[in-house]
Amino acid sequence: MRKRAKDRLPGFLLVLPSIILIAIFVYWLIYRNVATSLDQTVTRATKRVLNPGGLANYSKLLGDGEYQHALFNLLVLTVVFVAGTMFFGLLWAVLLEKGVKGEGFFRSVYLLPMAISFIAAGVVWRWLLSPGVGEQAVGLNQLLAMMGLERFQNGWWQSPTQFSMAAMAIPAIWQLSGYVMALFLAGFRGISEDQREAARIDGASEWQLYRHVLFPQLSPIALSALIIIGHMSMKMFDLIYAIAGQNSYKASVPATLMWTQLFAQNNPTAAAVNATILLVLVAIVVVPYLIYTSKSEKGTH
C-alpha cells in the first residue's frame, strides 16, 4: 500500500496546481456568488430595501417583468439557435460525406466562421441586420431590395414583433453550424463502408440507408452537439452585446441583464442572483448529459 501511494505521489503533485486553481477560481467563486445572492442590500441615501435577503431575492427577481422578458428572449434564442445549427450542420455533413469535389475547400469555408470572435462577428452582423428599409436600406435589407424582394425587408432583431429575438440567432447559426458539421462528419467517417454495402445489397435506398443505418449511429454525437450548443446559447453575451449594444431591453437575455444589474444599476446582489439562476439552468442541461456519458463509458468497459 505504501509503495502504491509513493507511485501515485508524483502524479498527484503534477495535478495539484490545477486542483488548487480550480478550487479557488471556480468553486470558491461559485460559493462567493451564491453567498452574495443571499445578501440583504439597502440604499444608503433613501434607506430603501433593494434586496430583502435570502431566498426572497430569488423570488423578487423571478417575479420581475424585465427578467421574465429576458428569459423569454433566451428561450426563443435557444430554440432557433439549436434548431438552425443542428439542421445546417447535419445538412452540410451529409453533402460533404457523399464525397463532393473540393471537400477540403468547403469544409474550410464552413469552419472559418468559428475562428472569428463573437465580438468581431457581431460588429459586422450589426450592420447586416440594420432595420433600415427603402432608400435607407443597408445590409441584408439592401440585398433583398437588389433582388426585388422588398416585401421581405424587416427590422430583424429590432422588429416590433414578439419573436424578433429569433433574428439574433442568425449570426450565431452562421458562426457555429460548421462546428456541428465537423462533429457529424466525423461520425459519418467513423461508420464502416461494410455496413453501407450490406444495406445496399439488401435493397435499401439512399434514404433508407441514412434513416435506418447511419442516422441511428449518430445519436450520441447529436446529443453531444445539442448539449454543447444549448449551453452556449444560455451563456451568450458578447454577440448580443456587440449587435444590440448595452442596456438593450428588446435583445435582453439573462447574461446581458446581468451586466446591466451590475454596472448600470449598481446592484451586485441582483446580478449574483441572476448568475446563480443561469448556473442552475446550465447545470440542468449539462449534468444529466455527464451522468449519461459516465454510465455509457462504464458500460463499455
C-alpha positions in Angstrom: 0.0 0.0 0.0 2.8 2.4 0.9 4.5 1.6 -2.4 1.3 2.3 -4.4 1.0 5.6 -2.5 4.6 6.6 -3.4 3.9 5.7 -7.0 0.9 7.9 -7.1 2.5 10.9 -5.3 4.4 12.3 -8.4 1.2 12.3 -10.4 -0.7 13.9 -7.7 1.9 16.6 -7.3 1.7 17.3 -11.0 -2.0 17.9 -11.0 -2.0 19.7 -7.6 -1.5 23.2 -9.0 -4.5 22.7 -11.3 -6.6 21.4 -8.4 -5.7 24.5 -6.4 -6.5 26.9 -9.2 -9.9 25.2 -10.0 -10.8 25.2 -6.3 -10.1 28.9 -6.0 -11.2 30.3 -9.3 -14.2 28.0 -9.9 -15.7 26.5 -6.8 -14.8 29.3 -4.3 -16.0 31.9 -6.7 -19.3 30.0 -7.1 -19.6 29.9 -3.4 -19.0 33.6 -3.1 -21.5 34.3 -5.8 -24.2 32.2 -4.1 -23.4 33.9 -0.8 -23.7 37.4 -2.4 -27.0 36.4 -3.9 -28.4 35.9 -0.4 -27.4 39.3 0.9 -29.8 42.0 2.1 -29.0 45.4 0.5 -30.3 48.8 1.4 -29.7 52.1 -0.4 -27.5 54.5 1.7 -29.3 57.6 0.7 -33.0 56.7 0.9 -32.7 53.5 3.1 -34.8 51.7 0.5 -34.5 47.9 0.6 -33.1 46.8 -2.8 -32.9 43.1 -2.0 -34.8 41.6 1.0 -32.2 38.9 1.6 -32.2 35.1 1.5 -34.4 33.2 -1.0 -36.6 36.2 -1.2 -34.0 37.7 -3.6 -34.7 34.9 -6.0 -38.5 35.3 -5.7 -38.1 39.1 -6.4 -36.0 38.6 -9.5 -38.2 35.7 -10.9 -41.2 37.9 -10.4 -39.7 40.9 -12.2 -41.2 41.6 -15.6 -37.8 42.6 -17.1 -36.3 39.3 -16.1 -39.2 37.3 -17.4 -38.8 39.2 -20.7 -35.1 38.2 -20.7 -36.0 34.5 -20.0 -38.5 34.5 -22.9 -35.9 36.0 -25.2 -33.4 33.3 -24.1 -36.0 30.6 -24.8 -36.6 32.0 -28.4 -32.9 32.4 -29.0 -32.0 28.9 -27.8 -34.8 27.1 -29.8 -33.9 28.9 -33.0 -30.2 28.7 -32.5 -30.2 25.0 -31.6 -32.6 24.1 -34.4 -30.7 26.1 -37.0 -27.2 24.8 -36.1 -28.4 21.2 -36.0 -30.2 21.5 -39.3 -27.4 23.2 -41.3 -24.7 21.2 -39.5 -26.3 17.9 -40.5 -27.1 19.1 -44.0 -23.6 20.2 -44.7 -22.2 17.0 -43.2 -24.4 14.8 -45.4 -23.4 16.8 -48.5 -19.7 16.5 -47.7 -20.0 12.9 -46.6 -21.2 11.9 -50.1 -17.8 12.9 -51.4 -18.2 16.2 -53.3 -15.3 17.7 -55.3 -13.3 20.2 -53.3 -14.4 18.8 -50.0 -11.4 20.4 -48.2 -12.3 23.8 -49.5 -16.0 23.6 -48.5 -15.0 22.2 -45.1 -12.7 25.2 -44.5 -15.4 27.6 -45.6 -17.9 26.1 -43.2 -15.5 26.1 -40.3 -14.0 29.6 -40.9 -16.8 31.5 -39.1 -16.0 29.5 -35.9 -12.5 31.1 -35.9 -13.9 34.6 -35.7 -14.7 36.0 -32.3 -18.3 36.8 -31.4 -17.4 40.4 -30.9 -15.9 40.8 -34.4 -18.7 38.9 -36.0 -21.2 41.0 -34.0 -19.9 44.3 -35.4 -20.4 43.0 -39.0 -23.8 41.5 -38.3 -25.0 44.7 -36.6 -24.6 46.3 -40.0 -26.1 43.4 -41.9 -29.2 43.3 -39.6 -29.8 47.0 -39.9 -33.5 47.8 -39.7 -33.5 50.5 -42.4 -35.8 49.9 -45.4 -36.4 51.7 -48.7 -33.7 54.3 -49.5 -32.2 53.8 -46.1 -31.8 50.1 -46.5 -28.3 48.6 -45.9 -27.0 45.1 -45.2 -29.5 42.3 -45.8 -32.4 44.6 -46.4 -30.4 46.3 -49.2 -29.6 42.8 -50.6 -33.3 41.9 -50.6 -34.1 45.2 -52.4 -31.5 44.4 -55.1 -33.1 41.0 -55.6 -36.5 42.5 -55.9 -37.7 41.0 -52.6 -38.6 44.3 -50.8 -41.6 42.6 -49.2 -39.2 40.5 -47.1 -37.4 43.5 -45.6 -37.9 43.9 -41.9 -36.4 45.3 -38.7 -34.7 42.0 -37.9 -33.9 41.9 -34.1 -35.4 45.4 -33.8 -38.7 44.3 -35.3 -41.7 45.1 -33.1 -43.0 41.5 -33.4 -42.9 39.3 -30.4 -40.4 36.9 -31.9 -37.9 39.4 -33.1 -35.2 37.7 -30.9 -35.2 34.8 -33.5 -33.2 37.2 -35.8 -30.5 37.4 -33.2 -29.9 33.7 -33.6 -28.9 34.1 -37.3 -25.3 35.3 -36.6 -24.9 32.5 -34.1 -26.2 29.9 -36.5 -23.8 31.2 -39.2 -20.9 31.0 -36.8 -21.4 27.6 -35.2 -23.1 25.4 -37.8 -19.6 24.5 -39.1 -18.7 23.1 -35.7 -21.8 20.9 -35.7 -21.0 19.9 -39.2 -17.5 18.7 -38.1 -19.0 16.6 -35.3 -21.5 14.9 -37.7 -18.9 14.5 -40.4 -16.5 12.7 -38.0 -19.4 10.5 -37.0 -20.1 9.6 -40.6 -16.5 8.8 -41.3 -16.4 6.5 -38.3 -19.1 4.2 -39.8 -17.5 1.4 -41.8 -18.2 1.1 -45.5 -19.2 -2.6 -45.0 -22.5 -1.5 -43.3 -23.4 0.7 -46.2 -22.7 -2.0 -48.7 -24.7 -4.6 -46.7 -27.7 -2.3 -46.6 -27.4 -1.6 -50.4 -27.2 -5.3 -51.1 -30.4 -5.8 -49.1 -32.1 -3.3 -51.4 -32.1 -0.3 -49.2 -32.5 3.1 -50.9 -30.2 6.0 -50.0 -32.9 7.5 -47.8 -33.4 4.1 -46.0 -29.7 3.8 -45.7 -29.4 7.1 -43.8 -32.7 6.7 -41.9 -32.1 3.1 -40.6 -28.3 2.6 -40.7 -26.4 5.9 -40.5 -28.5 8.3 -38.5 -29.2 6.0 -35.5 -25.4 5.6 -35.0 -25.1 9.4 -34.9 -27.4 9.7 -31.9 -24.5 10.1 -29.3 -23.0 12.8 -31.5 -26.3 14.6 -31.9 -26.8 14.5 -28.1 -23.3 16.0 -27.6 -24.0 18.7 -30.2 -27.3 19.6 -28.6 -25.8 19.9 -25.1 -22.8 22.0 -26.3 -24.8 24.3 -28.5 -27.7 24.6 -25.9 -25.5 25.6 -23.0 -23.6 28.1 -25.3 -26.8 29.8 -26.2 -27.8 30.2 -22.5 -24.5 31.9 -21.7 -24.3 34.0 -24.9 -23.4 37.6 -24.1 -20.7 39.0 -26.4 -22.5 38.5 -29.7 -25.7 40.1 -28.4 -23.8 42.9 -26.7 -21.9 43.7 -30.0 -25.1 43.8 -32.1 -27.6 45.4 -29.7 -25.3 47.4 -27.5 -25.5 47.8 -23.8 -28.8 48.1 -21.8 -30.9 46.9 -24.8 -34.3 45.8 -23.5 -35.5 44.3 -26.8 -32.5 42.0 -27.1 -32.1 41.4 -23.3 -31.2 37.9 -22.1 -30.1 36.9 -18.5 -26.4 37.3 -19.4 -26.8 40.8 -20.8 -29.2 41.8 -18.0 -26.6 40.7 -15.5 -24.2 43.3 -17.0 -26.9 46.0 -16.6 -27.7 44.9 -13.0 -24.0 45.0 -12.0 -22.8 48.2 -13.7 -25.8 50.3 -14.7 -28.0 49.6 -11.7 -25.0 49.1 -9.3 -26.8 46.1 -7.8 -24.3 43.2 -7.4 -26.7 41.1 -5.3 -29.3 41.0 -8.1 -26.5 40.2 -10.6 -25.4 37.4 -8.3 -29.0 36.0 -8.2 -29.2 36.2 -11.9 -25.8 34.4 -12.3 -26.9 31.6 -9.9 -30.1 31.0 -11.7 -28.2 30.9 -15.0 -25.8 28.4 -13.5 -28.7 26.2 -12.4 -30.2 26.4 -15.9 -26.9 25.3 -17.5 -26.5 22.6 -14.9 -29.9 21.2 -15.7 -28.8 20.8 -19.3 -25.2 19.6 -18.7 -25.3 17.4 -15.6 -27.7 14.7 -17.0 -25.5 14.5 -20.1 -22.4 14.0 -17.9 -24.2 11.3 -15.9 -25.3 9.6 -19.1 -21.8 9.8 -20.6 -20.3 8.3 -17.4 -22.7 5.4 -17.4 -22.1 4.8 -21.1 -18.3 4.7 -20.5 -18.7 2.3 -17.6 -20.9 0.0 -19.7 -18.3 -0.3 -22.4 -15.6 -1.5 -20.0 
